[in-house]
Amino acid sequence: MTQPCEIDSHKVLPTIRRGLTKILMEEAGKNQTEVSEILGISQAAVSHYFSDKRGDATIVDRHPDIEKKIRALGEDMTNGISTSARIDRMCVICKQLRAHVLDEQDR
């Protein structure tokens, strides 16, 4: 049985980061270095997320409620959001997306 933390590290976080990367680069006009600083990840990771080598867009496509939350967080990150608020919102999105993934695995 796959543990919830494994799901988070292998599916959920990469999917959220992929979405945030796309929003920050395509809509906010940030470059890879700026996105890496905002997300606290390497520039190489940003490149992988942006080129769809990491993260699963199909998970978010199946759950528009999650897509809206990722989009709203990305917009707020563009406009400036406190670290604690960003962490809190990432945790909420992560838990909700994990629940969707677990539910899909149970089917």
Secondary structure, DSSP 8 states (H G I E B T S, - for coil): ---HHHHIIIIIHHHHHHHHHHIIIIIT---HHHHHHHHTS-HHHHHHHHTTSSS-HHHHHT-HHHHHHHHHHHHHHHH---HHHHHHHHHHHHHHHHHHHHHHHH-
